[in-house]
Amino acid sequence: MSKTLQAVRGMNDILPDDAEVWEQFEDIVRDWLRSYGYRPIRMPIVEPTPLFKRAIGEVTDIVEKEMYSFVDALNGEQLTLRPEGTASCVRAAIQHSLIFGQPRRLYYHGPMFRHERPQKGRYRQFHQVGVEALGFDGPDIDAEHILMCARLWDDLGLEDVKLELNSLGSADERAAHRAALIAYLEGYKERLDEDGQRRLHTNPLRILDTKNPDLQDIVEAAPRLMDFLGDESLRHFDGVQALLKDAGIPYRINHRLVRGLDYYNRTVFEWVTTRLGAQGTICAGGRYDGLIAQLGGKPAPACGFAMGIERLLVLWQESGFIPEPLTPDVYLVHAGEAAQRAAFRAAEALRGTGFTVTLHCGGGSFKSQMKRADASGATYAVVIGDDEAAAGEVSLKPLRSGGEQIRIPMEILPETLADRLLELEDDDGGL
């Protein structure tokens, strides 16, 4: 016998109980994004590999180690499963002239792919909600993104989520800081680990983000990018902070916050928690004013952020979230050929008036079907036998209350069921 096939390591099935929690989360997120005027966009999962090399940077961990890239066997094109969404969104905006003459507030959600070591909240296929504001200058949109996140955490009832903030300045300011940083780190070259030595002359800013405990004293004493910022960058950063203070949003300036993608400039931020172990960042983003031009578009400012759905769901449940059971209003039980045809008509009539209905399929006795009806969580069972079918009637049986079973004409089933459900709501004190 052949071996049973399994999912690819780090790419997980989301089974019905969990998938329903995902849908509840996605409903909340969609309402939240609409309330801020953001519109949906959907991009392909597969993109040209040069898109990510140009946008993210060829000497980043993502491009060097983590991308799922392959050659299209038909035309030899280099393709990659998207490791993040911003580059794809900007590519789409340029290709379809979305920001010609007007800025855009956009969002997307879906799977991303990185070849990492799977661990809690971090998988090789993971899912993100991404938010991008294209064509907006000034600190107000940066602050709006941070305030949006704070509101979502409140809507979800999340606990122990803190904001860290930094500014990466302009390209010229980063270049001056980079030169000073390389000169400083060269004095400690023998102490740098393998990643640090590899990055010393290609991406030294990433050394500041190292988790290696043996390098913390070196990193703490390194030149700070903040000391290289000019007046314009400082004014922008002060403007963001002023709006956050007005809104009562606490934050900590983290001079080591650099982000792992080369396209960021000026404001960068992360929302972090101590409840998820090493994977403490649940949302991150910032400004990337040069990316649109870098990918071939007319220069325009932009900023955005992304949040990891898997990590957020773990934190949501650890903060006390109890999934709302998704149960039908009615489980429809039937026995006999005429009853089966009547049951199909009754089920469609109920669905046509807005009720959720599970129609029993697969045969079985009334007793076994009623067990299924009870296990479904439905509020009522609608029972049809050949006698009811011949009379054009149904029996309506309460499953969650002590009421009596009644027999009624089929044509008044929808309105009778609506009245009974309303009575139950009133008895429970309403919704």
VOKOL-810017 format. One line per 3 residues: their letters; for each residue x, y, z of N, C-alpha, C, O. Coordinates in steps of 0.2 Angstrom, whole numbers. Example, Ala and Ser with C-alpha at 12.3 -4.5 7.8 and 13.67 -1.06 7.14 Angstrom:
! residues 2
AS = 66/-28/39/62/-22/39/66/-16/39/71/-17/42  64/-11/35/68/-5/36/64/0/39/67/6/40
//
This chain:
! residues 431
MSK = 4/-6/0/0/0/0/4/6/0/9/7/4  3/11/-4/7/17/-4/6/21/2/1/21/5  11/25/4/11/29/10/6/35/9/5/38/4
TLQ = 2/36/14/-2/42/14/1/48/14/6/50/17  -1/52/9/2/59/8/0/64/13/-6/64/16  5/68/15/4/73/20/5/80/17/8/81/12
AVR = 2/85/21/4/92/19/11/94/19/15/90/23  13/98/15/20/100/16/22/103/23/18/107/25  28/102/25/29/104/32/29/112/32/32/115/28
GMN = 26/114/37/25/121/38/20/125/34/19/131/34  16/120/30/10/123/27/4/119/29/3/113/27  0/122/33/-5/118/37/-12/119/34/-14/124/32
DIL = -16/113/35/-23/113/34/-26/117/40/-24/117/46  -32/121/38/-36/124/43/-42/121/43/-46/122/38  -44/117/48/-50/113/48/-56/117/51/-55/122/53
PDD = -62/114/50/-68/118/50/-69/122/57/-70/128/56  -67/119/62/-68/123/69/-64/129/69/-66/134/70  -57/128/66/-53/134/66/-54/138/60/-54/145/61
AEV = -57/136/55/-58/140/49/-64/145/51/-64/150/48  -69/142/55/-74/147/57/-72/153/61/-74/158/61  -67/151/65/-64/157/69/-60/162/65/-61/168/65
WEQ = -57/159/60/-54/163/55/-59/168/51/-58/174/50  -65/165/49/-70/169/46/-72/174/51/-74/180/48  -73/173/57/-76/178/62/-70/184/62/-72/189/62
FED = -64/182/63/-59/187/63/-59/191/56/-58/197/57  -59/188/51/-59/191/44/-65/196/44/-65/202/41  -71/194/46/-77/199/46/-75/205/50/-77/211/48
IVR = -72/204/56/-71/210/60/-66/215/57/-67/221/57  -61/211/54/-56/215/50/-58/219/44/-57/225/43  -63/216/40/-66/219/35/-70/225/37/-69/231/34
DWL = -74/225/42/-78/230/45/-73/236/47/-75/242/46  -68/234/50/-63/239/53/-60/243/47/-59/249/48  -58/239/42/-54/243/37/-59/247/33/-57/253/31
RSY = -65/245/32/-70/249/28/-71/256/32/-73/261/30  -71/255/39/-73/261/43/-67/266/42/-69/272/44  -62/265/40/-56/270/38/-56/271/31/-51/275/29
GYR = -60/269/27/-60/270/20/-55/266/16/-54/269/10  -53/261/18/-49/257/14/-53/252/10/-58/249/12  -50/251/3/-54/246/-2/-49/240/-3/-43/241/-3
PIR = -53/235/-5/-49/228/-6/-46/228/-13/-48/231/-18  -40/225/-13/-36/223/-19/-34/216/-18/-32/214/-13  -34/212/-24/-31/205/-23/-26/204/-29/-27/206/-35
MPI = -20/202/-27/-15/201/-31/-13/194/-32/-15/190/-28  -9/192/-37/-7/185/-38/-3/182/-33/1/186/-30  -3/176/-32/1/173/-27/8/172/-30/13/172/-26
VEP = 9/171/-36/15/170/-40/17/177/-43/13/179/-47  23/179/-42/25/185/-46/32/184/-49/36/179/-47  34/188/-53/41/188/-56/46/189/-50/46/193/-46
TPL = 51/184/-50/56/185/-45/60/192/-44/61/194/-39  61/195/-50/65/201/-50/61/207/-46/64/211/-43  54/206/-45/50/211/-41/52/211/-34/53/216/-31
FKR = 53/205/-31/55/205/-24/63/207/-23/65/210/-18  67/204/-28/74/206/-27/75/214/-27/79/217/-24  71/217/-32/72/224/-32/69/228/-27/71/233/-24
AIG = 63/226/-24/59/229/-19/62/228/-12/64/232/-8  63/221/-10/65/219/-4/73/220/-3/75/222/3  77/219/-8/84/220/-7/87/213/-8/85/208/-4
EVT = 92/212/-12/95/206/-13/99/203/-7/101/197/-7  101/207/-3/105/205/3/101/205/9/104/206/15  95/204/9/91/202/14/90/195/16/91/191/11
DIV = 88/193/22/87/186/23/81/183/19/82/177/16  76/187/17/70/185/13/73/182/7/71/177/4  76/187/3/79/185/-4/84/180/-4/84/176/-8
EKE = 89/180/1/94/176/1/93/169/3/95/164/0  88/168/8/87/162/11/80/159/11/79/153/11  75/163/10/68/161/12/63/161/6/58/158/7
MYS = 65/163/0/60/164/-5/59/157/-8/64/153/-9  53/155/-10/51/149/-14/51/151/-21/46/154/-24  57/150/-25/58/153/-32/59/147/-36/62/141/-34
FVD = 57/147/-42/57/142/-47/57/145/-54/55/151/-55  59/141/-59/59/143/-66/53/140/-69/52/134/-69  49/144/-73/43/141/-77/46/137/-82/50/139/-87
ALN = 44/131/-82/46/126/-87/44/127/-94/47/125/-99  39/131/-95/36/133/-102/40/139/-105/41/138/-111  42/144/-101/45/149/-104/52/152/-101/55/157/-103
GEQ = 54/148/-96/60/150/-93/60/156/-88/65/158/-86  54/158/-87/53/164/-82/55/163/-75/53/157/-73  58/167/-72/60/166/-65/54/169/-61/52/174/-61
LTL = 51/164/-57/45/166/-53/46/164/-46/50/160/-44  42/167/-41/42/167/-34/35/167/-31/31/171/-33  34/162/-26/28/163/-22/29/169/-17/34/169/-14
RPE = 24/173/-17/26/180/-14/27/179/-7/24/175/-3  33/182/-4/35/182/3/32/187/7/32/187/13  29/192/4/26/198/7/21/202/2/22/200/-4
GTA = 17/206/4/12/209/0/13/216/-3/10/218/-8  18/220/0/18/227/-2/21/227/-9/18/231/-13  26/224/-11/29/224/-17/24/222/-23/23/226/-28
SCV = 20/217/-21/14/215/-26/9/221/-27/7/222/-32  7/224/-21/2/229/-21/5/235/-25/1/238/-29  11/237/-24/14/243/-28/14/241/-35/13/245/-39
RAA = 17/235/-37/17/233/-44/10/233/-47/10/236/-53  5/231/-44/-2/231/-47/-4/239/-48/-7/240/-53  -2/243/-43/-4/250/-43/-1/253/-49/-4/257/-52
IQH = 5/252/-50/9/255/-56/6/252/-62/5/256/-67  5/245/-63/3/242/-69/-4/245/-71/-5/246/-77  -8/246/-66/-15/248/-68/-16/256/-67/-22/258/-67
SLI = -11/259/-66/-12/267/-65/-17/269/-60/-20/273/-60  -16/265/-54/-21/266/-49/-20/273/-45/-25/276/-43  -14/275/-45/-13/282/-41/-12/288/-46/-9/293/-44
FGQ = -14/287/-52/-14/292/-57/-19/298/-55/-25/297/-56  -16/303/-52/-21/309/-51/-24/308/-44/-28/313/-42  -24/303/-40/-27/302/-34/-23/297/-29/-21/292/-32
PRR = -23/298/-23/-20/293/-18/-25/288/-17/-31/288/-19  -22/282/-15/-27/276/-14/-25/273/-7/-20/273/-4  -31/271/-4/-31/267/3/-33/260/1/-39/259/-1
LYY = -28/255/1/-30/248/-1/-28/243/5/-24/245/9  -31/238/4/-30/232/9/-30/226/5/-34/225/0  -27/220/8/-27/214/5/-26/209/11/-24/211/16
HGP = -28/203/9/-26/197/14/-26/191/10/-29/190/5  -21/186/13/-20/180/10/-14/177/12/-10/180/16  -12/171/8/-6/168/10/0/171/7/1/174/2
MFR = 6/170/11/13/172/9/17/166/11/15/161/14  23/166/8/27/160/8/34/162/10/37/166/6  37/159/15/44/159/17/47/153/19/44/149/23
HER = 53/151/17/56/144/19/59/145/26/65/146/26  56/145/31/58/146/38/57/140/42/54/135/40  61/140/48/60/134/52/53/135/56/52/140/59
PQK = 48/130/54/41/131/57/41/131/65/45/127/68  38/135/68/37/136/75/30/139/77/27/142/72  28/140/83/22/142/85/21/149/82/25/154/83
GRY = 16/150/78/14/157/75/19/159/69/18/164/67  23/154/67/27/156/61/28/150/57/31/144/59  25/150/51/25/144/46/27/146/40/29/152/38
RQF = 28/141/35/31/142/29/25/145/24/27/149/20  19/143/25/14/146/22/10/150/28/7/147/32  10/156/28/7/160/33/3/165/30/3/166/24
HQV = -2/169/34/-7/173/31/-6/180/34/-4/181/40  -7/185/30/-6/192/32/-12/196/30/-15/195/25  -14/201/34/-18/207/32/-13/212/30/-9/214/35
GVE = -13/215/24/-9/221/23/-13/227/21/-18/227/18  -10/233/23/-14/239/22/-9/244/19/-3/245/22  -10/247/13/-6/251/10/-9/258/8/-15/258/6
ALG = -6/264/10/-8/270/8/-4/273/3/2/275/5  -6/274/-3/-1/276/-9/-3/283/-11/-9/284/-13  2/287/-11/2/294/-13/0/299/-8/-1/305/-9
FDG = 1/297/-2/0/301/4/7/303/7/11/299/8  8/310/8/14/312/11/12/315/18/6/315/20  17/317/22/16/319/29/15/314/34/13/308/32
PDI = 15/316/40/15/312/46/8/309/48/7/304/51  3/312/45/-4/311/47/-6/304/45/-9/300/49  -4/301/39/-6/295/37/-2/289/41/-4/284/42
DAE = 5/291/43/8/287/47/5/285/54/4/280/56  2/291/56/-1/291/63/-8/287/62/-10/283/66  -11/288/56/-18/285/55/-17/277/55/-21/274/59
HIL = -11/275/52/-10/268/52/-9/265/59/-12/260/61  -5/269/63/-4/266/70/-11/267/74/-12/262/78  -15/272/73/-21/272/77/-26/267/75/-30/264/79
MCA = -26/265/68/-30/260/66/-29/253/70/-33/250/72  -22/252/70/-20/246/74/-23/246/81/-25/241/84  -22/252/84/-24/252/91/-31/251/92/-33/247/97
RLW = -35/253/87/-42/252/87/-44/245/86/-48/242/90  -40/241/82/-42/234/81/-40/230/87/-44/226/89  -34/232/90/-33/228/96/-38/229/101/-40/224/105
DDL = -41/235/102/-47/236/106/-53/232/104/-56/229/109  -54/232/98/-60/228/95/-59/221/97/-64/217/98  -53/218/96/-52/211/98/-51/209/105/-51/204/107
GLE = -51/215/109/-49/213/116/-43/211/118/-42/207/123  -38/212/114/-31/210/115/-28/213/121/-29/219/122  -24/209/124/-20/212/130/-12/212/129/-10/208/125
DVK = -9/216/132/-1/215/132/1/216/125/5/212/123  -1/222/122/2/223/115/4/231/116/1/235/118  11/231/114/14/238/115/17/240/108/19/236/104
LEL = 18/247/107/20/250/101/27/252/102/29/255/107  31/250/97/38/252/97/39/256/90/36/255/85  43/262/90/43/267/85/50/269/84/54/269/88
NSL = 52/270/77/58/273/76/58/277/69/52/277/66  63/281/67/63/284/61/70/282/57/75/282/61  69/280/51/75/278/47/78/284/43/83/283/39
GSA = 74/289/43/77/295/39/76/294/32/73/290/29  80/298/28/81/298/21/86/294/19/90/291/23  87/293/12/92/288/10/99/292/11/103/288/13
DER = 100/298/10/106/301/12/108/301/19/114/299/21  103/301/23/105/301/31/106/294/33/111/293/37  103/289/30/105/282/31/112/280/28/115/277/31
AAH = 114/283/22/120/282/20/126/285/24/131/281/25  125/291/27/129/293/32/130/289/38/135/288/41  124/287/41/124/283/46/128/276/45/131/273/49
RAA = 126/273/39/129/267/37/137/267/37/140/263/39  139/273/34/147/273/34/150/273/41/155/270/43  146/277/46/149/277/53/148/271/56/152/269/60
LIA = 142/267/54/141/261/58/146/255/55/149/252/59  148/255/49/153/251/46/160/252/50/163/247/52  162/258/50/168/260/53/168/258/61/173/255/63
YLE = 162/259/64/162/256/71/162/249/72/166/246/76  158/245/67/158/238/68/165/234/66/166/229/68  168/238/61/175/235/59/179/234/65/184/230/65
GYK = 179/238/70/183/238/76/181/231/80/185/229/85  175/228/79/173/222/83/172/216/78/168/212/79  175/217/72/174/212/67/175/205/69/172/200/68
ERL = 180/204/74/182/197/76/176/194/81/176/188/81  173/199/84/167/196/88/161/195/85/156/192/88  160/198/79/154/197/75/153/190/73/157/186/72
DED = 146/188/74/145/181/72/145/180/64/146/185/60  143/174/61/143/173/54/139/178/50/141/181/45  133/179/53/128/183/50/131/190/50/130/194/45
GQR = 133/192/55/136/199/56/142/201/51/142/206/48  146/196/51/152/197/46/150/197/39/152/201/35  145/193/37/142/193/31/138/200/29/139/202/23
RLH = 135/203/34/131/209/33/135/215/34/133/220/32  141/215/36/145/221/38/145/226/33/145/232/34  147/224/26/148/228/21/142/228/16/141/232/11
TNP = 137/224/17/131/223/13/125/226/16/121/230/12  124/225/22/117/227/25/119/228/33/116/224/37  123/233/35/125/233/42/120/235/46/120/233/52
LRI = 115/238/44/109/241/48/106/235/51/103/235/57  105/229/48/102/223/50/106/220/56/103/216/60  112/221/57/116/219/63/113/222/69/113/219/74
LDT = 110/228/69/107/231/75/101/227/77/99/228/83  98/223/73/92/219/75/94/212/77/89/208/77  100/211/78/102/204/80/99/202/86/99/206/91
KNP = 98/195/87/95/192/93/101/189/97/100/186/102  107/189/94/113/185/97/115/189/104/117/195/104  114/186/110/115/189/116/123/191/117/124/196/120
DLQ = 127/188/113/134/190/113/136/196/110/141/199/111  131/199/106/133/205/102/129/211/105/129/217/102  125/210/111/121/215/113/125/222/115/122/227/114
DIV = 130/221/119/134/226/121/137/230/115/137/237/115  139/227/110/141/230/104/136/234/101/137/240/99  130/231/100/124/235/97/122/241/101/121/246/98
EAA = 122/240/107/120/245/112/124/252/111/121/257/111  130/251/110/135/256/109/136/259/102/140/264/101  133/256/97/133/258/90/131/265/89/126/267/92
PRL = 133/268/84/130/275/82/123/274/80/121/269/77  119/279/83/112/279/82/110/283/76/112/288/74  105/280/72/103/283/66/99/290/67/100/294/64
MDF = 96/290/73/93/296/75/97/302/75/95/308/74  104/301/77/108/306/77/111/309/71/114/314/70  109/305/65/110/308/58/105/311/55/105/313/49
LGD = 99/311/58/93/314/55/93/321/54/95/325/58  91/324/48/91/331/47/84/334/49/80/330/52  84/340/48/78/344/51/71/341/48/66/341/52
ESL = 71/340/41/65/338/38/63/331/41/57/330/43  67/326/42/65/320/45/63/320/52/59/317/54  67/324/56/65/325/63/58/329/63/54/327/68
RHF = 56/333/59/50/336/59/44/331/58/39/331/61  46/327/53/41/322/51/40/317/57/34/316/59  45/315/60/45/310/66/41/314/72/37/311/75
DGV = 43/320/73/39/324/78/32/324/77/28/324/81  30/325/70/23/326/69/19/319/70/14/319/72  22/314/69/19/307/70/18/307/78/13/305/80
QAL = 23/308/82/23/308/89/18/312/92/14/310/96  17/318/89/12/323/92/5/320/91/1/321/95  4/317/85/-3/314/84/-4/308/88/-10/307/91
LKD = 1/304/89/0/299/94/-1/301/101/-5/298/105  2/306/103/1/309/110/-6/312/111/-9/311/116  -8/315/106/-15/318/106/-20/313/106/-25/313/110
AGI = -19/307/103/-24/301/104/-23/297/110/-26/292/111  -18/299/114/-17/295/120/-14/288/119/-15/283/123  -10/287/113/-7/281/112/0/280/115/5/284/112
PYR = 2/276/120/8/275/122/13/272/117/11/267/114  19/274/118/24/270/113/31/271/116/32/275/121  36/267/114/43/267/115/47/268/109/46/264/104
INH = 52/273/109/56/274/104/62/268/104/65/268/109  62/264/99/67/259/99/72/260/94/71/259/88  78/263/96/83/265/91/86/259/87/89/260/82
RLV = 84/253/89/87/247/85/81/244/81/83/239/77  76/247/80/70/245/76/72/247/69/72/253/67  74/242/64/76/244/58/72/241/52/72/243/47
RGL = 68/235/54/64/232/49/68/228/44/74/230/43  66/222/42/70/218/38/69/219/30/72/215/26  66/224/28/65/225/21/68/232/19/68/237/23
DYY = 72/232/14/76/238/12/72/244/10/75/250/10  66/243/8/62/249/5/60/254/10/57/259/8  60/253/17/58/257/22/62/264/22/68/263/21
NRT = 59/269/24/62/275/26/58/279/31/52/277/32  60/284/34/57/288/39/53/283/44/57/279/47  47/284/45/43/281/51/43/273/50/42/271/44
VFE = 45/269/55/44/262/55/41/261/62/43/264/67  37/256/63/34/254/69/33/246/69/32/243/64  32/244/75/30/237/77/26/237/83/27/240/88
WVT = 21/232/83/17/231/88/19/224/91/19/219/87  21/224/97/24/218/100/21/215/106/17/219/110  21/209/108/18/206/114/23/201/117/28/199/113
TRL = 23/200/123/27/195/127/24/189/127/26/184/130  18/188/124/14/182/125/15/176/120/12/171/121  19/178/115/20/173/110/28/171/110/30/168/104
GAQ = 31/172/115/38/169/115/42/173/110/42/180/110  47/170/107/51/173/102/48/177/97/51/182/94  42/175/95/38/178/89/34/183/92/28/183/91
GTI = 37/188/95/33/193/98/30/199/94/25/202/96  32/200/88/29/205/83/23/202/80/23/197/76  17/206/81/11/204/78/9/208/72/5/207/68
CAG = 12/214/72/11/219/66/16/224/65/19/226/70  18/225/59/24/230/58/23/234/51/19/231/47  26/239/51/25/243/45/29/250/45/34/250/49
GRY = 28/254/41/31/260/40/30/264/33/27/261/29  35/269/32/34/273/26/40/270/21/45/268/23  38/270/15/42/268/10/42/272/3/39/270/-2
DGL = 44/278/4/42/283/-1/46/282/-7/44/285/-13  51/278/-8/55/277/-14/53/271/-18/55/270/-23  49/267/-15/47/260/-18/44/261/-25/45/257/-29
IAQ = 39/266/-25/35/266/-31/40/268/-37/39/265/-43  44/273/-36/49/274/-42/54/269/-43/56/267/-48  56/265/-37/61/260/-38/58/254/-42/62/251/-46
LGG = 51/253/-42/48/248/-46/46/250/-53/42/247/-57  47/257/-55/46/259/-62/40/264/-62/39/266/-68  37/266/-57/32/271/-57/34/278/-56/40/279/-55
KPA = 29/282/-57/31/289/-56/32/290/-48/28/288/-44  37/294/-46/38/295/-39/32/297/-35/29/302/-37  31/294/-29/25/295/-25/27/293/-18/30/287/-18
PAC = 24/296/-13/25/294/-6/21/288/-5/16/287/-8  22/284/0/18/278/2/20/276/9/26/277/11  15/272/12/17/269/18/12/263/19/6/263/16
GFA = 13/259/24/8/253/25/11/249/31/16/250/34  7/244/32/9/239/37/5/232/36/1/232/32  8/227/39/5/220/38/5/217/45/9/218/49
MGI = 0/213/46/-1/209/52/-1/201/51/-4/200/46  2/197/55/2/190/54/-5/187/57/-6/188/63  -9/184/53/-15/182/56/-14/176/61/-18/176/66
ERL = -10/171/59/-9/166/64/-7/168/71/-10/166/76  -2/173/71/0/175/78/-6/179/81/-7/178/87  -10/183/77/-15/187/80/-20/182/83/-23/184/88
LVL = -22/177/79/-27/172/82/-25/169/88/-29/168/93  -19/167/89/-16/164/95/-17/169/101/-19/167/106  -15/175/99/-15/180/105/-23/182/106/-24/183/112
WQE = -27/182/101/-34/183/102/-37/178/107/-41/180/112  -35/172/106/-38/166/110/-35/166/117/-38/165/122  -29/168/117/-25/168/124/-28/174/128/-27/174/134
SGF = -31/179/125/-34/185/128/-41/184/130/-44/189/133  -44/178/129/-50/176/132/-56/176/127/-61/175/128  -54/176/120/-59/176/115/-62/169/115/-59/164/115
IPE = -69/168/115/-73/162/114/-76/162/108/-80/167/107  -75/157/103/-78/158/97/-85/157/97/-88/153/101  -89/161/93/-96/161/93/-98/155/89/-96/154/83
PLT = -102/150/92/-104/144/88/-108/146/82/-113/150/82  -106/143/76/-110/144/70/-114/138/69/-112/133/66  -120/139/71/-125/133/71/-131/135/66/-133/141/66
PDV = -134/130/63/-140/132/59/-146/134/63/-147/132/69  -151/137/60/-157/139/63/-161/132/64/-165/131/68  -161/128/58/-165/123/57/-161/116/55/-157/117/51
YLV = -163/111/58/-161/104/55/-167/101/52/-172/100/56  -167/99/46/-173/97/43/-173/89/42/-169/86/39  -177/86/46/-178/78/46/-183/76/42/-189/79/42
HAG = -182/70/38/-187/68/34/-187/60/33/-181/58/34  -192/57/31/-192/49/30/-197/48/25/-203/49/26  -195/44/20/-200/43/14/-199/47/8/-196/52/9
EAA = -201/44/2/-199/47/-4/-203/54/-5/-200/59/-7  -209/54/-3/-213/60/-4/-211/65/1/-210/71/0  -209/63/7/-206/67/12/-200/71/10/-198/76/12
QRA = -195/67/7/-189/69/5/-190/75/0/-187/80/0  -195/74/-5/-196/80/-10/-199/86/-6/-197/91/-8  -203/85/-2/-206/90/2/-201/94/6/-201/100/7
AFR = -196/90/9/-191/93/13/-186/97/9/-184/103/11  -185/95/3/-181/100/-1/-185/106/-3/-181/112/-2  -191/106/-4/-195/112/-5/-195/116/1/-194/122/1
AAE = -196/113/7/-196/117/13/-190/120/15/-189/126/17  -184/117/14/-177/119/15/-176/125/11/-174/130/13  -178/125/4/-177/131/0/-181/137/2/-179/142/1
ALR = -187/135/4/-192/141/6/-189/144/12/-189/151/12  -186/141/17/-183/144/23/-177/148/21/-176/153/23  -173/145/17/-166/148/15/-168/155/11/-165/160/11
GTG = -174/154/7/-176/160/3/-178/166/7/-178/172/5  -180/165/14/-182/170/18/-177/171/23/-178/175/28  -170/169/22/-165/171/27/-163/166/32/-158/168/36
FTV = -166/160/33/-164/156/38/-158/151/36/-157/150/30  -154/149/40/-149/144/39/-152/137/40/-155/136/46  -151/132/36/-154/126/36/-149/120/34/-146/121/29
TLH = -149/115/38/-146/109/37/-151/104/35/-155/102/39  -151/102/29/-155/96/26/-152/90/27/-147/88/25  -155/85/31/-152/79/32/-152/75/25/-157/75/21
CGG = -146/72/24/-145/68/18/-142/61/20/-138/61/25  -143/56/16/-140/49/18/-145/45/21/-143/39/23  -151/46/22/-156/41/25/-155/40/32/-152/44/36
GSF = -159/35/35/-158/34/42/-165/35/45/-170/38/42  -166/32/51/-172/32/55/-173/39/58/-169/43/58  -180/40/60/-181/47/63/-177/47/69/-174/53/70
KSQ = -176/42/73/-172/42/79/-165/44/78/-162/49/81  -161/41/73/-154/43/71/-154/50/68/-149/54/70  -159/52/64/-159/59/62/-160/64/67/-156/69/67
MKR = -164/63/72/-165/67/78/-158/68/82/-157/73/85  -154/63/82/-148/63/86/-143/68/82/-140/72/85  -144/67/75/-140/72/71/-142/79/72/-138/84/72
ADA = -149/80/72/-152/87/73/-149/90/79/-147/96/80  -149/86/85/-147/88/91/-140/90/91/-138/95/94  -136/86/88/-129/87/88/-127/93/84/-121/96/85
SGA = -131/95/79/-130/101/75/-130/107/78/-127/112/76  -133/108/84/-134/114/87/-139/118/85/-140/124/87  -143/116/80/-149/119/78/-154/121/83/-155/117/88
TYA = -158/126/82/-163/129/87/-169/125/86/-172/123/91  -171/123/80/-177/119/79/-175/113/74/-171/114/70  -179/108/75/-180/103/70/-186/104/66/-192/105/69
VVI = -186/103/59/-192/103/55/-193/96/53/-188/93/50  -198/92/55/-199/85/54/-205/84/49/-210/87/49  -203/80/43/-208/79/38/-208/71/37/-203/68/35
GDD = -214/68/38/-215/61/36/-219/61/30/-222/66/28  -221/55/28/-225/54/22/-232/57/24/-236/60/19  -235/57/30/-241/59/32/-241/67/32/-246/70/29
EAA = -236/70/34/-235/77/34/-235/79/26/-238/84/24  -231/76/22/-230/78/15/-237/77/12/-239/82/8  -241/72/13/-247/71/10/-252/77/12/-256/79/8
AGE = -252/79/18/-256/85/20/-253/92/19/-257/97/20  -247/92/16/-244/99/15/-242/102/21/-243/108/22  -240/98/26/-238/101/33/-231/99/35/-228/95/32
VSL = -229/102/41/-223/100/44/-224/100/51/-228/103/54  -219/97/55/-219/97/62/-213/101/64/-207/100/62  -214/106/69/-209/111/71/-207/109/78/-211/110/82
KPL = -201/106/79/-199/104/86/-194/108/89/-188/108/86  -195/111/95/-189/115/98/-184/110/100/-185/105/103  -177/112/99/-172/108/102/-168/111/107/-164/107/111
RSG = -169/117/109/-165/121/114/-170/124/119/-167/127/124  -176/122/119/-181/125/124/-186/120/126/-186/115/123  -190/121/131/-195/116/133/-201/117/130/-206/114/132
GEQ = -202/120/124/-208/121/121/-211/115/117/-207/110/117  -217/115/115/-220/109/113/-219/109/105/-219/114/102  -219/103/102/-219/102/95/-226/103/92/-231/101/95
IRI = -226/107/87/-232/109/84/-232/107/76/-227/106/73  -238/106/74/-239/104/67/-243/110/63/-248/112/65  -240/112/57/-242/118/54/-242/117/47/-238/112/44
PME = -246/121/43/-245/120/36/-239/123/33/-236/127/36  -236/120/28/-229/121/26/-229/128/24/-223/131/24  -234/131/21/-233/138/18/-232/143/23/-230/149/22
ILP = -234/142/30/-233/147/35/-227/145/39/-226/148/44  -223/140/37/-217/138/41/-212/144/42/-210/145/47  -210/148/37/-205/153/38/-208/158/43/-204/160/47
ETL = -214/161/42/-216/166/47/-217/163/54/-216/167/59  -219/157/55/-220/154/61/-213/153/64/-212/154/70  -208/151/61/-201/150/63/-199/157/65/-195/157/71
ADR = -200/162/61/-197/168/63/-200/171/70/-197/174/74  -207/170/71/-210/172/77/-207/168/83/-206/171/88  -206/161/82/-203/157/88/-196/159/89/-195/160/95
LLE = -192/161/84/-185/163/86/-185/170/89/-181/171/94  -190/174/87/-190/181/91/-193/180/98/-190/183/102  -197/175/99/-199/174/106/-193/171/110/-193/173/116
LED = -189/167/107/-183/165/111/-178/170/113/-176/171/118  -177/175/108/-173/181/109/-176/185/115/-172/187/119  -182/186/115/-186/190/120/-185/187/127/-183/190/132
DDG = -186/180/127/-185/176/133/-178/177/136/-177/177/142  -173/177/131/-166/178/133/-164/185/135/-158/186/136  -168/190/134/-166/196/135/-164/200/129/-161/206/130
GL = -165/197/123/-163/201/117/-156/199/115/-152/197/119  -154/202/110/-147/201/107/-143/207/110/-137/207/109
//
